[in-house]
Amino acid sequence: MGDILMYSEEIDNLLDEYRVLLKYLENESSGSNKVNKYYDDINFINERIKTAKDAYFIEIRNLSNNEQNTYISKINEKMAILDSLNTQFEFIKSKMAYGHKESMHYKEIQKVANITVKDIERRGDLIQDKTEESIVRMKMMVDESEQMTKDAAITIHEQNIKMNMVKDKIEDVDLTVMSVKETLKEIAKEAVTDRLVRMLALSIFIVLIVLIIIIFSLKK
């Protein structure tokens, strides 16, 4: 029973802390540095209440049904208070978010209202300078692109000339090879002809010798 009361009192104390934080939060402006700290503290309180509630239910599970119903009714009343505080918290957060948005909008309006003619001229000059810089940069890019195109065309032309020269050299080599082949054929033909002439002369010489021998033999 002691633990049940302890967890019940812990939840009550946390709910009281929650109420105090909500009052502090309501008195803060939307842009205050403390706002986020209050948000974190309230979220932490919610986690602690949830933990205490779970422990509370663990402690009453061994009680009789009537006692359990009594304690459940009490904890439900506390959870109803927590839900009410959470609703207030969400409302305050929404109001602060809207206030922050309106504050930023008002600051923008003030900036516009405080702009002088000189500010407008200065901004106009700045925009004009940036525009001129962009135009110059684009022109430089176009010029570089045109130069790259010209360089590429020159390179391609030079490569074509080199390829044509190589092609001509290959054709000259082919012609030279063909000429050499024809010359070799002619030499071969002449060699064969000379061989035939020599063989014919030798044959005639042999025939003459044979005839002379025969004639001398007949005279004897």
Summary of the structure (lengths in Angstrom):
residues: 220
radius of gyration: 57.8
end to end distance: 174.8
largest distance: 176.7
contacts: 496
relative contact order: 0.05
helix: 93%
strand: 0%
